[in-house]
Amino acid sequence: MGGLALQAVGCSGQAVPDAASLAGTWKSSRLATPLHLHANGDWEIKTDDGAVLQYGVWRLEGRQLAWFIRLNGGLVREANGLVSFGPQRFELRELDGSVTRFDRLE
């Protein structure tokens, strides 16, 4: 694999990706099944046979990725700081301070 450029996005003045560049299917370092970020703002975690395990909506809010999780008839919001971004990988800072890595699958 060639060199993968990750751009740190936490420092002032550095570019933040647009939502279209995050749309796609990703493998998370925390999930066993792929995460699908759709360009229309929906997200899903689906099994290989297409069963939806969890879903909601997402959007970029400056240097944060905000997740709105549909849960028990309502929406729960969580926002994670964007630590780094590249065309094939991005990293988010979780609420507990840990970092989750997402590698593009398609």
N, C-alpha and C positions, 0 to 999 in steps of 0.2 A: 504494500500500500504506500502511496506517495505521502509526502508530508501533509499533515492535516493542520490547517491554520485555525486556531481558536482565538477569537478576539475578546479580550477582557472588556466587559462593558460596565464595570462598576465605577470607573473613574470618570470624573467630569470631562465632558468634551468628546468622549468616545461614542461612536455610532451605536445605535440600538437597532436591532433588526425590525423590519416591519412584519405584520402578522402573516402576510403571504409567505414569507421565508420560513416560518415555523410550521406551516400547514404540511401535513404528511403523516407517515406512520413511523413511530419511534419505539425503540427498545429502551426501557428505563432500567437503571441499575437497581431499582426497588421493586419492579414488577416482573412476574413470570410471563405475562401476556402483553402484547403490543398496545401502545397508546396511539389512538388515531386523533390527530388534531385536524379538524376539517376547516377549510378556508371560510366557511360561513359562520364560524365561531362555535360550532358544536365540538365536543370531544367525547370519545368513547374508549372504554377498555373492553376488548372483545376477545373471546376464545378463538382458537383456530377454526372451529366450525361456525363461527359468526354469532354466537350467543353473546349478548351485551351484559357485562358484569356490573359496570358503573358508567354513568354518563352525566353530562352537564354542558355548560358553556364556558368559554375562555376568551380572554382578550389581553392585549398588552396595555399596561398602564405605565407609561414611561419606561423605567428599568425594572419593572415587575411584570410577572405573568400572573394574572388573576384568574382563579378557577372558581366557578360557581357550580357546586355539586348539587344535583337534584337528590334530595333525601327526605323521606317521609312527607311528601307533598309540598316541601318548601325548598328554598335555595340556601346553601351554606357557602360563604365566601372565604377563600384563602388566597393570599397573595404571597408569591415567592420571588425574591430578588434574582435577577438574571446575572449570573457570575461571569459566564463566558458564552460566546456564540460563534459557530462556524457553520458552513453549509451542511456538514454531515454530523454535527454534534453541538449540543448546548448543555449548560449546567445551571441548576437552580439552587439557591440557598433555601433550605427548609426552615420552618419555624423553630425547630430545635437547634439550628445552627449547622447541621450537616449539609452536605452537598449531594444532590442527585444528578447523575449524568444520563443524558438521552442521546442515543446513537440512531441516526436515520436508517430505516429499513427500506423505505421507498419514497 
